[in-house]
Amino acid sequence: MPAHILEKFLPENALPFLKEWFGHYNCHLKITRNRNSKLGDYRKMPDNSHQITVNGTLEPQLFFFVLTHELAHLLAFEKYGRRISPHGQEWKQTFREMLLESLEVYQEDLKLIIKKFSKSPKANFMASPELVKYFHKEEEGFYYIENLEIGEKFIFREETYIIKEKIKKRYLCKNLSSGKQYLFKSVSKVEKL
């Protein structure tokens, strides 16, 4: 992908880091439409090239963060071999170093959150409530489930639920049409009834 196209998706001064990190590798970067199931993806291809996909609907700082996450997979596998765990210690160390190295790219109010996150990087963006709240501001009519009360009803993906109880950091909720119970993360965005 030409640098001038990629720059449209990135925060200012991010491109030099990307050139340094993956400039030596045969890597195909695909910018995709919005996917609810994931923000990005990394794959080693049969021809030994690499493929990274990132949702093109992400705001620039989040786009760069997700791209850094996926590039950490490429760099960790290249450095430590294919037998490492995808989100194991080698990946965490690589991702941590990349986040701290590129800290200047992020806005001041996000730098502290990134520093804290880098101490123990998580595999899933949703596992960091501070990051989720930073990038996904509450919209009118929508709330984080942690801001609702036990016993309140809400809508999630066009289904109605009731909050049964809090279990550690998650909320046990019952789907009112199927009767099945699900655990929701505290920062799941829901529509309050």
Contacts in CASP RR format, 6 or more apart in sequence:
PFRMAT RR
TARGET T0000
AUTHOR 0000-0000-0000
METHOD contacts of the structure
MODEL  1
MPAHILEKFLPENALPFLKEWFGHYNCHLKITRNRNSKLGDYRKMPDNSH
QITVNGTLEPQLFFFVLTHELAHLLAFEKYGRRISPHGQEWKQTFREMLL
ESLEVYQEDLKLIIKKFSKSPKANFMASPELVKYFHKEEEGFYYIENLEI
GEKFIFREETYIIKEKIKKRYLCKNLSSGKQYLFKSVSKVEKL
1 28 0 8 1.000
1 29 0 8 1.000
1 31 0 8 1.000
3 15 0 8 1.000
3 19 0 8 1.000
6 15 0 8 1.000
6 18 0 8 1.000
6 29 0 8 1.000
7 15 0 8 1.000
9 31 0 8 1.000
9 54 0 8 1.000
9 56 0 8 1.000
9 58 0 8 1.000
9 60 0 8 1.000
9 63 0 8 1.000
10 18 0 8 1.000
10 60 0 8 1.000
10 63 0 8 1.000
10 64 0 8 1.000
11 60 0 8 1.000
11 61 0 8 1.000
11 64 0 8 1.000
11 105 0 8 1.000
11 106 0 8 1.000
11 107 0 8 1.000
12 105 0 8 1.000
13 104 0 8 1.000
13 105 0 8 1.000
14 60 0 8 1.000
14 64 0 8 1.000
14 102 0 8 1.000
14 105 0 8 1.000
17 68 0 8 1.000
17 98 0 8 1.000
17 101 0 8 1.000
17 102 0 8 1.000
17 105 0 8 1.000
18 67 0 8 1.000
18 71 0 8 1.000
21 71 0 8 1.000
21 75 0 8 1.000
21 98 0 8 1.000
22 50 0 8 1.000
22 71 0 8 1.000
22 74 0 8 1.000
22 75 0 8 1.000
25 49 0 8 1.000
25 50 0 8 1.000
25 74 0 8 1.000
25 78 0 8 1.000
26 48 0 8 1.000
26 49 0 8 1.000
26 50 0 8 1.000
27 49 0 8 1.000
27 50 0 8 1.000
27 51 0 8 1.000
27 52 0 8 1.000
27 74 0 8 1.000
28 45 0 8 1.000
28 49 0 8 1.000
28 50 0 8 1.000
28 51 0 8 1.000
28 52 0 8 1.000
29 52 0 8 1.000
29 53 0 8 1.000
29 54 0 8 1.000
29 67 0 8 1.000
30 51 0 8 1.000
30 52 0 8 1.000
30 53 0 8 1.000
30 54 0 8 1.000
31 53 0 8 1.000
31 54 0 8 1.000
31 55 0 8 1.000
31 56 0 8 1.000
32 40 0 8 1.000
32 53 0 8 1.000
32 54 0 8 1.000
32 55 0 8 1.000
32 56 0 8 1.000
33 55 0 8 1.000
33 56 0 8 1.000
33 57 0 8 1.000
34 55 0 8 1.000
34 56 0 8 1.000
34 57 0 8 1.000
35 55 0 8 1.000
38 55 0 8 1.000
39 54 0 8 1.000
39 55 0 8 1.000
39 58 0 8 1.000
39 62 0 8 1.000
39 66 0 8 1.000
39 125 0 8 1.000
40 52 0 8 1.000
40 53 0 8 1.000
40 54 0 8 1.000
40 55 0 8 1.000
40 66 0 8 1.000
40 69 0 8 1.000
40 70 0 8 1.000
41 51 0 8 1.000
41 52 0 8 1.000
41 53 0 8 1.000
41 70 0 8 1.000
42 50 0 8 1.000
42 51 0 8 1.000
42 52 0 8 1.000
42 70 0 8 1.000
42 71 0 8 1.000
42 73 0 8 1.000
42 74 0 8 1.000
43 50 0 8 1.000
43 51 0 8 1.000
43 52 0 8 1.000
44 50 0 8 1.000
44 51 0 8 1.000
44 77 0 8 1.000
44 82 0 8 1.000
45 51 0 8 1.000
50 74 0 8 1.000
52 67 0 8 1.000
52 70 0 8 1.000
52 71 0 8 1.000
52 74 0 8 1.000
53 70 0 8 1.000
54 63 0 8 1.000
54 66 0 8 1.000
54 67 0 8 1.000
54 70 0 8 1.000
55 63 0 8 1.000
55 66 0 8 1.000
56 63 0 8 1.000
58 66 0 8 1.000
59 135 0 8 1.000
61 105 0 8 1.000
61 106 0 8 1.000
61 107 0 8 1.000
61 110 0 8 1.000
61 135 0 8 1.000
62 135 0 8 1.000
64 102 0 8 1.000
64 105 0 8 1.000
64 106 0 8 1.000
65 99 0 8 1.000
65 114 0 8 1.000
65 125 0 8 1.000
65 131 0 8 1.000
66 125 0 8 1.000
68 95 0 8 1.000
68 98 0 8 1.000
68 99 0 8 1.000
68 102 0 8 1.000
69 95 0 8 1.000
69 125 0 8 1.000
71 98 0 8 1.000
72 91 0 8 1.000
72 94 0 8 1.000
72 95 0 8 1.000
72 98 0 8 1.000
73 86 0 8 1.000
73 91 0 8 1.000
75 94 0 8 1.000
75 98 0 8 1.000
76 84 0 8 1.000
76 90 0 8 1.000
76 91 0 8 1.000
76 93 0 8 1.000
76 94 0 8 1.000
76 95 0 8 1.000
77 84 0 8 1.000
79 90 0 8 1.000
79 94 0 8 1.000
80 90 0 8 1.000
84 90 0 8 1.000
84 91 0 8 1.000
85 91 0 8 1.000
86 123 0 8 1.000
87 123 0 8 1.000
91 121 0 8 1.000
92 120 0 8 1.000
92 121 0 8 1.000
95 118 0 8 1.000
95 121 0 8 1.000
96 118 0 8 1.000
96 119 0 8 1.000
96 121 0 8 1.000
99 114 0 8 1.000
99 117 0 8 1.000
99 118 0 8 1.000
99 121 0 8 1.000
100 115 0 8 1.000
100 118 0 8 1.000
103 111 0 8 1.000
103 114 0 8 1.000
103 115 0 8 1.000
106 114 0 8 1.000
109 134 0 8 1.000
110 134 0 8 1.000
113 128 0 8 1.000
113 130 0 8 1.000
113 131 0 8 1.000
113 134 0 8 1.000
116 130 0 8 1.000
117 128 0 8 1.000
117 130 0 8 1.000
117 131 0 8 1.000
122 128 0 8 1.000
125 131 0 8 1.000
125 132 0 8 1.000
126 132 0 8 1.000
126 185 0 8 1.000
126 187 0 8 1.000
127 185 0 8 1.000
129 185 0 8 1.000
129 186 0 8 1.000
129 187 0 8 1.000
132 187 0 8 1.000
133 144 0 8 1.000
133 187 0 8 1.000
136 187 0 8 1.000
136 189 0 8 1.000
138 144 0 8 1.000
138 147 0 8 1.000
138 189 0 8 1.000
141 191 0 8 1.000
141 192 0 8 1.000
142 189 0 8 1.000
142 190 0 8 1.000
142 191 0 8 1.000
142 192 0 8 1.000
143 154 0 8 1.000
143 189 0 8 1.000
143 190 0 8 1.000
143 191 0 8 1.000
143 192 0 8 1.000
144 186 0 8 1.000
144 187 0 8 1.000
144 188 0 8 1.000
144 189 0 8 1.000
144 190 0 8 1.000
145 154 0 8 1.000
145 163 0 8 1.000
145 171 0 8 1.000
145 173 0 8 1.000
145 184 0 8 1.000
145 185 0 8 1.000
145 186 0 8 1.000
145 187 0 8 1.000
145 188 0 8 1.000
145 189 0 8 1.000
145 190 0 8 1.000
146 171 0 8 1.000
146 186 0 8 1.000
146 187 0 8 1.000
148 154 0 8 1.000
148 163 0 8 1.000
148 190 0 8 1.000
148 192 0 8 1.000
149 163 0 8 1.000
150 163 0 8 1.000
150 164 0 8 1.000
150 165 0 8 1.000
150 166 0 8 1.000
151 162 0 8 1.000
151 163 0 8 1.000
151 164 0 8 1.000
152 162 0 8 1.000
152 163 0 8 1.000
152 192 0 8 1.000
152 193 0 8 1.000
153 160 0 8 1.000
153 161 0 8 1.000
153 162 0 8 1.000
153 163 0 8 1.000
153 176 0 8 1.000
153 193 0 8 1.000
154 160 0 8 1.000
154 161 0 8 1.000
154 162 0 8 1.000
154 163 0 8 1.000
154 173 0 8 1.000
154 190 0 8 1.000
154 191 0 8 1.000
154 192 0 8 1.000
154 193 0 8 1.000
155 161 0 8 1.000
155 190 0 8 1.000
155 191 0 8 1.000
155 193 0 8 1.000
156 184 0 8 1.000
156 188 0 8 1.000
156 190 0 8 1.000
156 191 0 8 1.000
159 175 0 8 1.000
159 176 0 8 1.000
159 177 0 8 1.000
160 175 0 8 1.000
160 176 0 8 1.000
160 177 0 8 1.000
160 193 0 8 1.000
161 173 0 8 1.000
161 174 0 8 1.000
161 175 0 8 1.000
161 176 0 8 1.000
161 182 0 8 1.000
161 184 0 8 1.000
161 190 0 8 1.000
162 173 0 8 1.000
162 174 0 8 1.000
162 176 0 8 1.000
163 171 0 8 1.000
163 172 0 8 1.000
163 173 0 8 1.000
164 171 0 8 1.000
164 172 0 8 1.000
164 173 0 8 1.000
164 174 0 8 1.000
164 181 0 8 1.000
165 171 0 8 1.000
165 172 0 8 1.000
166 172 0 8 1.000
167 183 0 8 1.000
169 185 0 8 1.000
169 186 0 8 1.000
170 183 0 8 1.000
170 184 0 8 1.000
170 185 0 8 1.000
170 186 0 8 1.000
171 183 0 8 1.000
171 184 0 8 1.000
171 186 0 8 1.000
171 188 0 8 1.000
172 181 0 8 1.000
172 182 0 8 1.000
172 183 0 8 1.000
173 181 0 8 1.000
173 182 0 8 1.000
173 183 0 8 1.000
173 184 0 8 1.000
174 180 0 8 1.000
174 181 0 8 1.000
174 182 0 8 1.000
175 181 0 8 1.000
175 182 0 8 1.000
184 190 0 8 1.000
END
